[in-house]
Amino acid sequence: QVQLEESGGRLVQAGGSLRLSCVTSLDMFGVYYMAWFRQAPGKGREFVAAVRWSTGATYTADSVKGRFTITRDTAKKSAYLQMNALKSEDTAEYYCAATRNYCSGYDCYGPERYDVWGQGTQVTVST
């Protein structure tokens, strides 16, 4: 049973934009945050951004701040990652995640905080 499903990843040229989508079948009453992580080949899973489901408050990694924006649509039970000014180093598998465990601030950056994961969508940035 797929509870988080990502879409929107594709090949894009450096400097371009993409919007990733994540639709969930979870009961959102119990979800504190939805987030995006990414994992490049040979590297660990890296926090990108998170949004608190109830308020829309966001956290964004310094590495993408000013270029990437996370949003959510509560009616559509979806989270989005708008990615602008893409660079080759943004190439990775992007994962949507949700946590039903409370966290705050930097605590929300750790993948171990998240208990539900999507299967990922590949973003490749060409130079």
Residue, then its C-alpha position, 0 to 999 in steps of 0.5 A: q500500500v503506497q502511502l506517499e507517491e512522488s512525481g515530477g522528476r525528470l532530466v532538466q538543464a542547469g538553470g531550469s526549474l522543476r516542481l515535484s509533487c507528493v500526494t499522500s493517503l495518510d490520515m493527516f490528523g496525525v502527521y506533524y511534518m512532510a518533508w523532501f530528502r534527496q540522495a545522490p549516488g554514493k551519498g547519504r540521504e540529505f534533508v532538503a525542506a520540511v513543512r508543518w502540516s497544520t500551519g504551513a511553517t517551513y524549514t529549508a536546508d542552507s544548500v537550497k535556500g533561496r532556490f527551493t520552496i516547499t509548500r503544501d495543499t491540505a485539500k489535496k493532501s499534497a506537498y510540493l517542492q518548487m526547484n529553481a536555478l537547478k545545478s548539477e549538484d542537485t542531481a539525486e533521487y528525491y524522496c517525500a517523507a512524513t512524520r507522525n512524531y513531533c519535532s522542532g527546528y533542526d530535529c526535523y532535519g534528520p531522516e530518522r524522524y520520519d516514519v513514512w517514505g515514498q519510493g522516490t523520483q529521479v531528478t537529473v540536472s545536465t550541464 
